[in-house]
Amino acid sequence: MKHAVFCVLLVVVACGPSVNHNGGNDADPGACSPGATEDCYSGQDGTDGVGPCHAGTRTCTDQKVWSQCEGEVVPAAENCGDGADNNCNGTADEDVDADGDGFTTCGGDCCDSTECGSPKLVNPGAFDAPGNSVDDDCNGVTDDAQLLCDQGLTSSTANAVDFAKAIDICQTATVGDKKWGVISAKLTLADGTGVPADRSHAIRPKFGTNVVPQGGMAMALLSTGAAAGKDDTNPNWQDFESGAGLFGNATQSSFPQDYVTANGNKLPNAPGCPNPNGDKALDPVMLTLEVRVPTNAKSFKLNANFFSSEFPEYTCSPFNDFFVVLLDSVYAGTPANPTDKNLAFYTPPGGTAKFPVGVNLASGDTGLFTQCVNGATGCRGSAGTISTCLATDELIGTGLESVTPFSCDANSLQGGGTGWLETSGNVQGGEIIKLRIAIWDTSDHALDSIAAIDGFQWSIDASQPGTVIFRK
C-alpha cells in the first residue's frame, strides 16, 4: 500500500561599558559612591564631541552601581538634507558607501564611514542578530524583539505568503530592493506544478493536544492527507488509516527532478530498505519560497516534526513517506550544503550513512523517531524493532494515538513521530535563495503522513547542514 516522504554580518558596535571620563567603570559596581555623578558616553570611539554627539551623565545609586547614561547623543543614520552630521563623522549630509556594502549613508546605512566594529555587516539589508547590542539593521532599535507575524492567519488559506509567516519568516521584499525577506511564495505539487489538495495544507496554533509552535503563535502543516488534528476544521480531520485516509488526496506529480537526478535518478533511502515503487510523488504538497538573505546571515535553521501512520507496519518498506527541505543557494563554503540540496537528512554520529527524513528514519534505531511505542516494526515490510521511542504525548489528539487495525504487536498504535527536529543550511549574505519544503507518499496513496514546520531563524554563523534532534 503506501507512503510519503517529508520532504533561516553581525556588526558588533564596539561600545563596551559606558565610558567613564573620570575613571569609573560599569563593570565594577563597587567603584562609585552613592550620589556621585560623572560623564558617560556609549557611542563609537572618536565620535564624542563631533557633530551633535556628546556625552551624558550617570549617577551612582544607593546600591553603589552606576545608573543608565542620561542625556547622551550617539551616532545615528545620516538624515540627508537636514544639514546635520547625524552619524558624527565630521561631515554633514554625505551620501557615501565607504564600507562598500552596497548601502549609502543617505540610503539608511547607520554604520558606514564611522568606526563601529564591522561596518559591512551593519546596514538596512541585515537582520538584527539577538544579544549583540548592535542595531544591525539600522532601524534605530538595538536587539529588536522577534517579530510576531503569524497571528490571525486563516487555517485554510491558500495564500503561500501566509505559510511563510506561519513558519516565522516575517519580512517581505521585492526583486528591486535590497532588504531581506520573502520575494515570492507558492503552494504546488512536488515538481513545482499544479495545485495541491485543499486539505493537504493548513496553518494551526497546535496539532493534536501537545504539538505547539516553536516560534510565534502558529505553525504550518503539510500532509499527504488532511492537515488537521482530531478537533480541527477547515480542513477537517480524517482518520489516517480508514475511510479517506486509505485513499490520500488523489493527486500526484513527478518528484523534484533536480533532487532525483542528484541521487542517480532514484529517491534516496535509509540504508538496507527497499526502494519505492513507481516514479510519482503521490498526494504531494510543496511550499516554495524565494527569499533574499540578510547581508549578515551565514545560515538558517527551522524546526520540523514528522508524523506517519506508515509506522510501524511499513517501516523499511517501499511505502516510505518523504519529507524534504530543498535549498538552492550559491553558498560554496565549508561545511558544504548537500549536493542533492536536501537538508532533511540525518547522519548518525561517527557515521557516513544518510537517512532521509521519512518513516524509514525509524529503521535501524537512528534515535530520531521518538514519539512512538517500542517494539516490532516492518511487519509489512522489512521486519525489525525499534527501541528509541521515548513517549507518545505528542500523538495525543492527532488520531495516531489510537489502536491500529494493522497491528505489528499488541502495543502498536496508529502511527508515530519524530518529535521536533532542527534542520540547518548555509547561505551567502545578500543572495536570493529558493527553499522548497515538501511531503509526499510513495508506492501508493494509502496511510497518511503529516509534518509540522515552524521556528525559522537566521544566524550570523555557519552551520552543519542537515537534521538533528531539536534541543531547546
Buried (B, 14 or more C-beta within 10 A) or exposed (E): BBBBBBBBBBBBBEBEEBBBEEEBBBEEEEBBEEEBBBBBBBBBEEBBEBBBBBBBEBBBBEEBBBBEBEEBBBBBBBBBEEEBBBBBBEBBBBEBBBBEBBBBBBBBBBBBBBEBBBBBBBBBBBBBBEEBEBBBBBBEEEEBEEEEBBEEBEBBBEBBBBBBBBBBBBBBBEEEEBBBBBBBBBBBBBBBEBEBBBBBBBBBBBBBBBBBBBBBBBBBBBBBBBBBBBEBEEBEBBBBBEEBBBBBBEBBBBBBEBBBEBBEEEBBBBBEBBEBEEEBBBBBBBBBBBBBBBBBBBBBBBBBBBBBBBBBBBBBBBBBBBBBBBBBBEBEEEEEBBEBBBBBBBBBEEEEEBBBBBBBBBBBBBBBBBBBBBBBBBBBBBEBBBEBBEEBBBBBBBBBBBEBEBBBEEBBBBBBBBBBBBBBBBBBBBBBBBBBBBBBBBBBBBBBBBBBBBBBBBBBEBBEBBBBEBEE
